């Protein structure tokens, strides 16, 4: 795991523990579960280790804190936004302007603060929406009534004409109804953007009910 860059804007496990009222050990566990793939690659998140090699403190960059809080305790998103706004404001030296030029500079700095707060609120909302969506693998593992694996569930989705026969793309009317999203990745693979199907919170309820109804019918 890479060493923590001290100049990086981060929030520690201890700070998240205070915000969410969880024990720090529980915060660390949730971080490991949420970012297990990144941790497996050894490059995220930054951490401080105990002498015995166990993680004592994780340090999440700003956008990851929004994703973490949105997933684990969405009621504290506003508090998190305020935390980052206050932290950013400390970097702005606010003093009584002595002339017109300083007054203009002060007004510009304050405007930047307002714009930054708006950006954080937008990022928080996007994170909360994304945190509520799951990929098929996660849905199958987390839903007790589904007793088949990921591959067989994909086959079931195709048999029910929920996704296209030769791809993982959902039929458009199910996307329109808000059951799925189907978005491209941020990076190209072999010159193309790879799309990922995700089930929305509304889609989880609908899909579980549909699967259970058909199983009961059989």
Steps between C-alpha positions, in 0.01 A plus 500: 500500500642839406610740768270788584581821317485760773394777262200303377158624612360204692266406782610238753318202646490684833333804343246280322437321828413829668274605214308171468508391868654161414801344675818558303548124464156482334590791269821322399307179430248684282780673310668164433170354375417798278845544347620138505597502132710815536662365817576170324700693239695663783452862401194626691404624748805641683539350845707498817594159636551382856832336594330162451408592141127563556342819366440754776383787280372534145506835319233552234533770234212744477284338232538157662369641830183608317462152351563337839251716693240472223519121519525454877311790659341729243341713773841654569570619145418861587733488800774364277450778246524758777817332629675537164374855447637607839827323430539674165409837649799479734724535196347839419642785706195715575593849617351848484584644156712811509431616145278435200733237350498299824123528519471358147735215592300423814177490301662265247623266775158490664339425163741208456390369839134510398574327170705236678216430744260457208743257335524298821123476533474379139778245561323380815175447313678313221681284755177419683333393177798290395527345846145370469572314177656153487642279229340161433765310698438709812122463465514122474729471802295736716152363422409190700212390277728461196667163529682493166838643411579803288520317166169319545333822612620673183343210304176550694504872416537415130226234514267758656596752228628745758843528335592446136576146387861553393608773742446628853308808383154536658199566280445872477150500653645355821761777508224757439302358793803555721589135569847505342777728385736418216794735485842498331819471703733798541779335301512323164583131475640397158386834365143470626311605811376202696142536628387367837146408601405604853180436693345806667338490846159495328621225269618284793147488642337438162750234394487309830119502495489382137749220565317385814161506323627286213670256737180464701309440177734219405 
